[in-house]
Amino acid sequence: MNIQISSNFKKMTGKAVFAIILFILVYLLLLSLAVGITVLCVIGGIALIAAKPSIITLGLGIGLASLGFFIIIFLFKFLFKQHKIDRSHLIEISEHEEPRLFSIIREIVDEVQTDFPKRIYLSSDVNASVFYDSNFWSMIFPVRKNLQIGLGLVNTVSEQEFKAMLAHEFGHFSQRSMKVGSYVYNVNQVIFNMLNDNDSFDNMMQKWANISGYFSIFVAIAVKLIHGIQWVLRKMYDFVNVSYMALSREMEFHADEIAANVAGYVPLKESLLRIDLAEHSYSTVLNYYEAKIPENIKSKNIYREQEFIMNFLATQNNLSFRNNLPVVSELDLSKYNKSKLTIKDQWASHPSTEERIKALELTGIHKTGVEKPAILLFEDQENIQEKITEKLFSSVTYDHSALSLDFEEFKKDYVDTFNKNSFPLEYNGYYDDKNPVEFDVNNCFDFDSTETLDLLFSKEKGDMVYDDIAFENDRNILLSIANKSIDIKSFDYDGQKYKSAQAQDLIPKIEKQQNAIRERIKENDVKIYKFFYNEALKKGNAAVLKEKYISFFKQDSEYEDKGSLYNNLSMATAFISVVTPFKQIKENFKALLPKEIELKEEIKKLMVDETLSSEIPAQTTENFEKYLSKEWEYFNGEAYSNDNLQILFAAMNDYYYLISRKYFLTKVDLLSYQMAQLEPTEKLQFSSCLTP
C-alpha cells in the first residue's frame, strides 16, 4: 500500500516539528538557568558554612543548596514517569481461543504493513483502539502496541465494517511520518507532567521543609521559582497542544484513507454514521440496569439487549435495514441540526463525522467483502457476550445476590417504558423538543379550519422547531464570542466569514429571524388547537380539551418558578464544595433556612399530587419522609454532618425529578387526549403518509 501524504498533512507535520523544536529550546534554556542557579546555590551554601561554621549556617547552607536541586529534580522528574493503561476492565484473548478473529487481524496487519499487536484485549464498550504503556523513553525506544476491541462495537457492525475500523486503527502506525504525532504526544505528556502531576514531588518538598524551619524558607523560594517555570510551560503547552490537535485531525483523515484502501470507503462511512446509534443503545441499556440496582437485577447479555434497542429505535425513526443492520444516512445525522454557525475548533482531536465522510468519498475506493455480522468472527458469540457482561457487572455492588433479567421481560419492560415516555407517533416529532406555545384559548373563536393533520405536522413544520432551536443556540454562542467567553479570531455564519468583533452585530439579525419563526410556530399551534377542538366537538369533548390546554399552560408558567427553587438551593449550597471559614458556613446555613422551608412545602404538595400518585418510587417517598421529619443540622461546629447533607441533597434531587416528571406527564396527557379525538382511520391514513 502506497498512500501519498497530503499537502495539509505535511503542513501540520511541519508545524508540529517546529513546536517540538521550540519546546526543546525552551526546555534547554530553563534547564541551563536551573543548573546555573543550582551551582550558585551550592557555592553560596558552602561559602556560608565556611564563613561561620554553626548549626544555623549549616541549616541555611544546606537549605540554600537544596533550592537549586529541587528545581533540577522538577525539570527531570518526567524521565521516570510511566503512563500505564488500566487493564482491570479488559479481558485478554489468544489466537487459540479466537482463530478467526486473529486471522482477519493478521490480514489487515499485512495489508497495512504494520506490526501485529503485542496483546489483544476485549472491552465492553462501543470502541476500538490501539494503546500502549508509555514514558519519555518511548520516543527513543520502540514500543509494541496492544489492540483493544469493544464488544459493543463488534455487536453493531458487519465484518467488512469491522475490518475497516481496525484498518483505521492500525493505519495510525503504518507510516513513518505518523511517528511525529507520537513525538508531539509525548512532549505534551512531559509538559502535562510538570504542570499537573506533582503530588509526589510536592510531598517530597513538604517533608524536606518539615525537617527544619531553615529548609522551609528555601523550599518556599523554590516553589515560587517553579511556579514561574510552570507559567512558561503553560504557554508552551497551549502552543504544542494546538499543533498536536491540528496534526491529530490530519492523522484521522490519513488513517481513514488507509481503511478505505483496505475495505473500501462505504463500510467505514456506514459504520461511522451508525456509531452514535450504537453508543446510544449501549448507554440506554446501562442506564436501564443502573435504575435496577436497588432491585438487585442485572443483565445476562447486555449485547443482545443493545442490538434489540438499536433495531427498535431504528424502526421508530423509519430507518431502513441492510444485512440486518440499520442504515443511518447523513440526513438522519444532521436533520435536527439547523445551525448556520461554523466555528473551527482548534482543540478538537478528531474531524467531524461529516468532514471524515466527505474526505472518504473523495477516495472513491470500492471493495467487496463479507457482510455478515462481525460478532460471528468469535467462536462462541453468546458465551463471549455473557462473559464480558459478567465482567462489566462485577464492579456493581448489590444488597443481595443479583438476578439476571429474562430477555423477553427486558424487551416488554423497555417497550412499555418507552411508550409511556414518548409522545404519539402521529405528531411526527413536532413536540419532541418543544411544548405547545401559550395563547389565549378563550379568544379562539374562529374554528373553521381547513388545515389537515399532514399539513399541521409536516416536515416543514417540524423544521421550524429546529430552526428556532438553532437560532437560540447560535445567538448564545455569538453572545459568548462577543463578550470573549469564547476566544476565537473568526467564524462562519450562513456561508459568510466574520471576525469575532462582528459577532455582536449579527445578534439582532438572528433575533429578528428567530422572532419571525416563533410567530409562525405559534400560528401553527393555534391552528392545531382549532383542528383538534373541531374534532373534540364531534365527540362532545371540546370543553375537556380546552381545560387540558389551560391546565398545561398553568403548569408551564409554574414550572420555571419551581425549577428556580432548585437552582437557588443548588447555588446556596455550593459553598460546601469549597474551603469556607467556619463563621461563614454557619451564616450560609442560616440563610438557607427560608429556602428549605419553601422546599418542604413544595415537597408536601408533590407527595399528594394526583398526577404523580403512581410515579413516586418507594425510595423517594422514604427520602422525603426522612427529610420532612425534622429540621436537620448540617454543621456541628468544626465539621459537616455528611449523612444529614446527603438527606438534603437526596430531597433536592428527588424534588427536581418530580417537578420535571409532572411537567412531562401533563404534556403527555394533553397530547394523548388531543390525538384520541381523531377517528382511527384518520390516524392510520396520516401514519401511512409518514412511512417512506
N, C-alpha and C positions, 0 to 999 in steps of 0.2 A: 504494500500500500504506500503510495507516494502522494501525500496531500500537501499542496503548496500553502505556505504560511501567508495569510492575508497582509496587506499593507498596514491595516489598522492594528493587527496583532503585533507586527514589527514595531509600530509606533509606540504602542503601550508597553512592549517589552523594553524599548529604549528608555522610556520614562521610568520604568521600574528599576532598570540597571542604574540609571542616574540617581534614583532615590537611595539605592543600596550604597553606591559610592559616596554620596553625600553623608549618609549616616556614618559610614566608616570613618570619614574625615572628621566629622563632629565628635565621634566617639574617641578617636585617637587624640584629638585636641583636649577633650575632657580628661582623658587618661594621663596625658602629659602634664596637665595642670595638677592632677591629683598626685602624681609621682613627685612633682616639684614641691607641692605642699607637704607631702609625707617626709621628704628629705629635710626640708626646713624645720618641720616639727620635731623630727628625731634629733637633728643637730641642736635645735633650741632646747629640747628636753635634756640632752646630755650636758649642754653648756650650763643650764640652770642648776642641775645637780652638782656639777663640778665646781661651780662658783661658790656654793654654800651648802655643803652636804648636810641634810637633816631629813627628818620624816616628812616635813611639809614640802621641801623642794623635791624629795623623791616622788611624793604623790603627784605634785604638779608636773614634774618632768615626765613621768610615765603617762599621765593623762594627756599631756601635750603630744607626746609621740603617738599615742593611740588614736588621736584625732585623724591624722593622715591615713593610718592603717584602715580605719573604718570606711573612709572614702574609697580606698583601693578595693576593699572587700566588696563594697556596694557595687562597684563597677565590674567586678569579676564574678559575682555570685551566680550569674546566669549560666556560666560554663558548667555548673554542676546541677543545674535544674533539669529534671526529666519530666516530660509531659506524657503520662501514662493514661491510656484509654481504659475506662471502666468496662470490664467484660462480664460483670456479675449477671447481667440480664441476657447474655448471649449463650448459645449452645453451639459448640464446635461439632462439625460433621466431617467425615472422612470419605475418601473415594470408595472404600469398601462398602460403606453404608449407602452412598448415593452415586453409583457409577454413571447413570445417565446425566445427572446434573454436572458432574465433574467433566464428562465428555464434552458437553456443549461449552463449558468454560474453557477447556483446552482449545477447542476450535476457535473461539473468539481471541484468546491469547495469541495463538499462532497467526491469525489474520491481522491482528492489531500490531503484532511484533513487539510484545512486551513480556514481562516476566510473569510466570504463574504465581498466584498468591501464596504467601507463606502458610497461612491458615485460612479456612473458610468457616464463617460463623452464620448462624441463623438468629434473627431477632424477631420481635413480634410486630413491628410497625410497618408502615407503608413507605419503604425506602430501600435504597441500595447504595452502598458507599465503599470506598477503599480507605483504609485507615492504617496507622502505624504509630508506635510509641516513638517520640522524637525528643531530641535535645539539640544543643548547639552543634554537637559533632555530627549530627545528621547532615549538615551542609557539606561535610567533607567526606564522610564515610557513607556509602550507600546503605539504605535500609529496605528490606523486603516488606512489601505491603500485605495487609490482610484484607480479605473481602467479607463484607457484611451484607447479608441478603435478608430483607424484611419479608416475612411471610404474608403480611398484609398487602404487599405489592405483588408478589407472585400469584396471590389468590385472585387478582383482578386484571391480569393481562394475559395475552396469548403467548405462546412460546416465541414467536418471532418478535413480539414487542419486548419480551423479557430479554431476548438476545440483543436487541437494540439498546436497551437501558444498560446492560452490562458492558457492551461495547463503548458506550459513552463514558462509563466509569474508568475502564482501562485506557480509554483514549487520553485521559489526563496525564498519563505517564508514558505515552508511546513515542513522543517526540523530544529530542534533546532540548529544544527551545522551551519546552514546558517546564524544565527544571528551574528556570528563572523565577517562576511563580513560587516554587518551593523555597528558594533563597529569600524572596521578599517575605514569605510567610514566616520563616524563621527569624528574620530581622524584626518583624512585628512582634513575635513571641519574646525576643530579647528585650525590646523596649517595654512591652507589657509587663514582663517580669520585674523590671526595675521600677516601674510605676506602681504596680498593684500587688505583686506577690512578695511582700516584705515582712510577713509575720515572724518568721524565724529570725530574720536579721534584726527586726525591732526588739525581739525578746533578748537576743544576744547583747544588744547595746544597753537594754534596760538592766540586765544582770550586771554588766560591767559598771554601769552608773551606780548601782546599789552597793558596790564594794566600798566606794569612798565618795565623800562629798566633792573631793578634788576631781575625781574622774567624771562626776556628773556634769561639772562645768564644761569640760571639753566635749562630752557627749552632746550637750545642748548646742555647742558651736557646730559640731559635725552634722547634727540634724538640720541646722539652718543651711549649711553648705550643700547638703544632699537635696534639700528642697529646691535650691537654686538649680542643681543639676537636673532634677526632675522637671522643672519648668522648661528647660531647654529640650529635654527628651519628649515632653508632651507635645511641643511644637513639631518635633521630628516625627512623632507617632502619627499625627494628623496628616503630615505630608506623605509619609511612607504608606499609610493606610489607604489614602486616596489613590495612589499609584497601584497598590495591590488590588483594590476593588476594581479599578479600570481593567487591569490585566486579567483578573479573575473572570470578568464578563466575557472578555475575548477568548479565554480558555474554555468557557462553556460553549461558545459558538464552534470552536475548533473541535472539541470533543463530540459535539453533535454531528459535525461533518464526518468524523471518523465513524460514528454509529451509523450514519446514512450509507457509508461505503460498505459496511459490514451487513446491514439488514435492510437497507432501503430507507427512504425518509418517511414513508407513510406510517410504518409501525411505531416509530418514535413519536411522530406527530400525534397519532391517535392515543398513545399511552399518556403523553403529556396533557392532552385535553381531558382525559378521563381521571387523572390522578387526584384532582380536587374532590370529585365524587367518591373515589375510593377512600380518601382520607376522611371525608365527612362521614361515610358509612362506618368506617372503623371507629371513629371518635364517638359516633352515636351509640354503638354497642358498648363501648367503655363507660359512657355516661349512664347508660341504662343499668349496667351492673353496679356502678358506683351507688346508685339510688337503692340497690337491692342489698347492700352490705348490712344494714340493720336487720334484714330478714334472713341473713346468713345464706344467701343464694349466690351461686357463681355460675359461670358458663363451662360447659364441657368442651365446646368447639366454637371459639369466637369467630373463626373464619367462615364457617357455614352461615353464621348469623350476619356477618359482614356482607357476604355475597347476596343473601336474601334482601337486606336493606338496600344495597346498591341497585339491585334489579327492581325492587319495589318503587324506589324514588325515581328511577329512570322511567318506569311506566307512568307514574304520576305526572311526570313532566313531558310525556309524549315523545320520549327519545326512541329511536329505532335501535334494533339489535343486529349484530353480526357475529356469528360464531358464539352465540350465547353471551356476548358482552355488549354493554350499552355503547352506542356511538355518540360521543359528545362533539358537537360542531363548534367552530369558532363563534358562531352566532349565539349558541347556547351559553358560551363562556362570557360573552360581553353584553347580553341582551338587557341586563339590569344596570349596566354602566354607561350612562349618557353624558359623562363628564367631557367638557371641551378643554379642560386644563391639562397640560402636559408639562411635567417637571422632570428633568433628567436627574435621577437620584445617584449622585456620585458615591454614595456609601453602599449602594446595592452590590452584593457579591454575584448575583445572577441577573441576566437579562429577563425581561418579562416573557411570559409564555408566548404572547403574540409576536414579539421580536424573534424568538427562537424558531417559531413556526415559519415566519417569513423567510428567515435565512435557510431553513431546511428545504423549503420549497424551491429555492433557487438552485439547490444541488441537482434537482430533477432525477435523482437516482432511484430506480425501481428495482426491487428484488423480490423473488418469491420465497416463501418459507413455510414453516409449519404453523398452522393457525389454531391448533388445539390448545386448550388451557395450559398455561405454564406449570400449574401445580402438578400436572401429570408427569413432570420430569422426576418427581420424587417416587421412590419405590413403594411407599405406603403413605399415600397422601393424608388419609384421615388420621393415622397414627401420629404423623409429624405435626399436624394441626393441633391435635389434642395435647401433645407433649409441650408445644410452645404455649398453648393456652394454660396448661397447668403451671408452667414456669412463670407466666405473667401473673396469675392469681396467687402464687405462693407468697408474694410480698404483701398481700392484703391480710389484715388482722380481723378475724371474726370472733364474735362472742362464743359461738359454738361451732361444731363441725359444719362446714358449708355443704349444701346440697346442690348438685348440678340441675339446672332447669331443663326440662324437656324441650326439644326444638320446636315441636308443634305448639306447645304452650307459649314459647317465646314469640313465635310468629303471631299468634292470636292476640297476645297482650300488646305487642308492638303496634299492630294494625289498629286495634281498638284505641290505644293511647294516641296514635297519630290522627285518627279520625276525630277523636274528642278534642284535639288541639289544632284542628285545621278548619278553615272556612269552606263552605260548599264549593266544589269544583266549578260549578256553573258561573261563578264570578270571574273565572279566568285570571285569577291572581290579582284582581283590581284592588282588593282590600288587604293583601298580604303585608304591604308596607305603608298603608295609610288607613286612616279612620274616616268615617263619614264626617264631612265638613259641616259645622254647625250653621244652621239657618233657622228662620222663624217658621216653624211648621204651621202656626196659626194664621200666617199670611199667605199660605199657598192655596189660592182659590181656583186657579185655572188648572183643572185636571184633565183637560182634553189633550192628551199626549199622543203623538204619532210615533214616538220612539219604540224601537223593538229591543229585545234583550240582547241580540247580537250586536246592535249598534252601541248600546249603553256600556257593554263590557268588551268592546272590540280591542284589538291590539293597539290601535291608535289611542284609545282612552287610557289603556294601561301605560303606554309610553309617556303620557302626560305626567303620570305619577312619578316615574323615574326621571323625567326631565326636571321636575320640581326638586327631587332629592339631589340631583346632580348640581342644580343651581345653588342649593343651600350649601353643599359641600365645597363647591368651587368658591363661593363667596367667603366661607370661613377660612379657607386656605389663603385666599388673596388678602384677607384681613391680617392673617399671621405674617404674610410676606411684607405687607405694608408697615406693620409695627415691628418688623425684623425678628419676630419669633422664629421664622424660617429664614435662614441666611442663604440666599441664592443670588446669583447675578442676573439671571434671565429665566424666562419661562415662555411657553407657547400657549396661546388661547385661541381656540377656534381656527387653528391653522396659521395664526399670525404670531410672530415673535415679539416679546415685550421685555423691557428692562424692569428690574424689581421696583424701581421708583415709580413705574406706571401702574402698579397694582391698584393703588387707591383710586385712580381714575376709572378703572374698569368696574369697580364695585357698583356704582349707580346704574350702569348699563345692565349688569346682571340682575340687580334688584328689580328693574323695570320689566325685564323679560320674565322673571320669576313671578311677579305680581300678576302679569297677564296670564301665565299658566295657571296660577291658583284661582283666578276668576273663572277660567274655563273648567277647572276641576269642580269648583263649587256649583257652577251652572249644570254640570253633568250630574252631580249629586242630587240636586233639586229635581232634575228630570227623572232620576232613579226613584226618588221618593214618590213622585207623581205616578210613575208607571206602576209601582207596587201598590200604591194606595188604591188605584183603579182596580187592580186585581183583588185586593182585600175587600173592596166594596161588594164584589160579586159573591163573596162568602160571608159577608156581614162582619168582617174583622177589621174594618178601617180604623175604628176607634182604638183598638188594641195596638195596631201598628203605629199609630200616631203616638200613643202613650210610650211605646218602647223607644221611639226616637227621642222623645222628651227626656225619658229616663237616662238614655245613653249620653245625651248632651249634658245633663246634670252631672253624671259620673265623670265625663270628660273634663268638665270645669273644676271638679273637686280633686281630681287625681293629681294635678300639679301641686296643689296645696299639701296634700297628704305625702307626696313624694318629697316636698321641701322639708317636712318634719324629719324625715330620714336623713336627708342631706345635711340639715343643720346639726343633727345629733352626731353624724359622722365627723363633721368639721369640729364640733365641740369636744370630741374625744380624741382628736388627732394628736394632742399633746402627749398622750400615753406612750406613743412610739418614739418619742424623742426625749432627750435629757431635759428635765424641768425641775426648778427649785421646789423644795417641799412646800413652801408657803404658797407658791403659785399653783401647785397641784391641788391644794385644799380649796383655794379660791375658784379654780376651774370646776371642781366637782360641785361646789356650792352654786355656781352659775348654771350648772347642768340640771339642777333640780326642777325648775319650771318646765323644761323640755321633757323631762322624764314624766312629770305629772300629765302632760299632754299626751305622751306616748301611751301611758297606761289607760287613759280614757279611750283612745282610738283602738287599742287592743281589745278592750271590753266590748266595743261595738262590733269588731270583726268576729269575735267569738260567738255572737248571737245573730250574725248576718245570715239571712236565709240563702243568699246566693252562694255562700261558702259552706253551707251546712254539711255537704259531703266532700269537701275539698281540704279540710284541715286535718293533717296527719296526727296520729296519736302523740308522736314525739313533739310536735309543735304545740299541741294542747298542754302537754306536760311542761314544756318550756315556759309558756305563757302563765300557767297557774303558779309556777315557782316564782317567776318574776313579779307577779302581782301580789304574792303572799305577804310581802313585807317591803320596807324601804332598805335597800341594800347599801352596805358600806364598802366603798371601793379602794380606800386608802386608810391604813391603820397607823399612821404616824410617820413611818420611815420606809414603808414598802406597800406596793399594790397588793390588793386581795385578788389574785388572778382567777380564782374559782368564781368569785362574785362578778368579776368583769366578764367572764365567759357567759354568765347568765344574762347580763345586759346585752352583750353583742348577739347572742342567740335570739333574744327577743326582738332586737332591732332588725336582724336579717329576716326572721320569720314574718315580721310586720311588713317589710318591704315586699317580700314574695307574695303575701296575701293581698295587698292592695293592687299589685300588678295582676295577680290572678283574677281578682274580682273585675278589674277593668276588662281583661280579656274575655271572661265569661259573659259579661254584659254585652260586649260586642258580638260574640258568637251567638248569643240568644237573639239579638236583633237581626243579624244577617240570616240565621237559620229560619227564623219565623217569617222573615220577608220572602225568602225563597220558597217557603212552604205554601205561599199564596198562589203559586203557579200550578197549573194542571200538569200531571206527569208527562203528558205528550209534549207540552211546551218545553219542559226541561230536556227531554230526550232529543227533541229537534235541535235545540241550541247546543247540547253536548256534542252532537254529531258534527256540527259546524266547526267545533274546536279541534276535532281529530284530523291530523294531517293526512 
